[in-house]
Amino acid sequence: MISRRMQKMVAANSVIRAMFEEGLKLAREYGKENVYDFSLGNPNVPAPEALKKAALKILSEDDPVKVHGYMPNAGFPTVREKIALSINKRFGTGFTSANILMTVGAAGGLNVALKALLNPGDEVIAFAPFFGEYRNYVANFDGELVVVPPNTETFQPDLRSFKELIHPQTKAVIVNSPNNPTGVVYSEETVKRLAAILDEKQKEFGTSIYLISDEPYRELVYEDAFVPYLTKYYRNTLVGYSYSKSLSIPGERLGYVVVPGEVDDFEQLFQAMTVANRILGFVNAPSLMQLAVAECLEEKTDIAYYARNRETLYTGLTKLGFKLVKPEGAFYLFMKTPVEDDSAFAQAAKKFNILLVPGSAFACPGFVRIAYCVSYETIVNSLPKFAELSKQYGL
Amino acid sequence: MISRRMQKMVAANSVIRAMFEEGLKLAREYGKENVYDFSLGNPNVPAPEALKKAALKILSEDDPVKVHGYMPNAGFPTVREKIALSINKRFGTGFTSANILMTVGAAGGLNVALKALLNPGDEVIAFAPFFGEYRNYVANFDGELVVVPPNTETFQPDLRSFKELIHPQTKAVIVNSPNNPTGVVYSEETVKRLAAILDEKQKEFGTSIYLISDEPYRELVYEDAFVPYLTKYYRNTLVGYSYSKSLSIPGERLGYVVVPGEVDDFEQLFQAMTVANRILGFVNAPSLMQLAVAECLEEKTDIAYYARNRETLYTGLTKLGFKLVKPEGAFYLFMKTPVEDDSAFAQAAKKFNILLVPGSAFACPGFVRIAYCVSYETIVNSLPKFAELSKQYGL
């Protein structure tokens, strides 16, 4: 009785979410400390103290009618202005509040952008491996996801295949750096080549191709890796951002999209995205969190915490004989499975209460994603279990 | 360059929202006290003190990793359980957490339900006048909105026309009582007749027709008007609820949908709606607000405040010669315009800095909606302006 589209989507329900809910179940059964749940990007680092202070102050001192009330669908103008200035300060851009649309997380932002852009049959390119939800977001608006195959050596985008997969009906390209699930950061060289290809193809086809940069992991980089700000390299760029990871508030659903003034049809696009924000049922990004986050734009999560997890887990797993690329960002390790069938490997891991997400969920079989945004104890205690697992595979 | 669908939607952009944003502009120009903005259902009654206390306590005492973190897409199980029990206590129902899906406001809930239910071309019935966004929500999933013409004498639903408009492809019926924009409450007699018609038609066509009760105004009733709880009258009922008006937190985007266990294909439907919540980009309802509201389920907004506004405005406008039905609920008056062209009348009112929404926006021309959720001073000070306006029309 449910819609045919949803039947498909329910059948292919997020492996990640299924794992997360299974992890909660296992934790009740075996005790939280005996479950090594690496399934979900749910930060274990608390939100910065400054966020708590800001929220407490706003709740205590400000007029609740303003704090909890409706504002323009694009968000509080003051909040949008502060965010624009903060981006300008960091990246030398020239945005104003008119370029910032507050959204219900990065997921809300991507849906709003795709709703505004896609006609049925329009193509959206993503680079494997990619966050599996992109497929659903594109399908929401009857678009076609076109997948660039992965380079499983470096996990940098394969730009040669990319170029061949751009068609006259290509409306958008989604990139995600630092990357989920690999942790890889796109180099400036890569970004420049990607931009040049897009420029060339726009000219060739006489079309507008929007580059959508999905950046929830921007602040999560190690050893000062450089993450280029894409609006500076390619004119038709939209940047989707989220505070889920940078401030550890994924449950609060707060993010924004930057729409630079120089993109094709800027005014029409910004208005369409604002209307889409309303029509899709978001209406606006949650109000108290908008106000609180605007007071914490210089705050960052505790990157040292993740760096220690990354180092310990990467070193430990490598010693056990597992193969992984050492990531420069995000909080994921993407590990080659010792057998081809990544789902079978994830099942085997589950017997040790280790929860991993098969690479197939990211259009990249033969790997598993390990979300190491867990407690350090979980990392340390999981290693003997990983050792038992590795023995099963003769590593 | 934006999608063809969005071009239409931008062109027909919400008159209500346009008014709201114009109101903010006028307030800057003439001073807030000289603008009578009756455009938006943005409550002027502050959220209950208990909500502030609950939020402060949670922020101060609870683990931020839990408070701001991901939870299952359907919401915190503890919150869902508390809400189920609270509904059971009030209405004698038998719900559990398994029947409650936490949503990003009622707008999010309606979209999630429609995404789960609609195949392209499926019909959804609404009774004019109705909240104009229903048209967009149905269009989001390629459904067809079928409008039952209004009964402009009583604004009770015209059940005779309704019966004729139910077809084999009718998948859902949206009702909204207390009603936006009329304030009318559907009587128990009406509800029983409506349920009987639906039962009959389900049997006739061998289909499932879901009744979606959109209830953001449930708590806003005057003189103890009785608002039937629809799951008790018709088996295939979903109830969409929002805390926007009942707790004056429209900017926070918090609501839920009740999916009773006895609806056709319950398990499949609940799962599809949960997946839709994720896929549409909501992911989950905002976490802190879920937890805070769960501590305030017995709280209500200050209904006496709205009752005074309603009385003063209804009496004042009637004395001036305007024609209106006295509403039993919500915070809207739906006033007959002295000329046929409701947009022209709204334009004329704007010259007095009175902002009203033309009835055309609710599929009911010849009326204007007056949202009286404003300050009492605005009501009192607007009356001399309404008097000048009435003179223009020779009332």
Interface residues (C-beta under 8 A of the other chain):
Chain A: M1 I2 S3 R4 R5 M6 Q7 M9 V10 N13 S14 R17 F20 E21 L24 L40 N42 P43 N44 V45 P46 A47 K52 A55 L56 L59 S60 D63 P64 V65 V67 H68 G69 Y70 M71 P72 N73 V104 G105 A107 G108 G109 L110 N111 V112 K115 A116 L117 L118 N119 D122 E133 N136 Y137 N140 F141 S208 S248 I249 P250 G251 E252 R253 D264 D265 Q268 L269 Q271 A272 V275 A276 R278 I279 L280 G281 F282 V283 N284 A285 P286 S287 L288 M289
Chain B: M1 I2 S3 R4 R5 M6 Q7 M9 V10 N13 S14 R17 F20 E21 L24 L40 N42 P43 N44 V45 P46 A47 K52 A55 L56 L59 S60 D63 P64 V65 V67 H68 G69 Y70 M71 P72 N73 V104 G105 A107 G108 G109 L110 N111 V112 K115 A116 L117 L118 N119 D122 E133 N136 Y137 N140 F141 S208 S248 I249 P250 G251 E252 R253 D264 D265 Q268 L269 Q271 A272 V275 A276 R278 I279 L280 G281 F282 V283 N284 A285 P286 S287 L288 M289
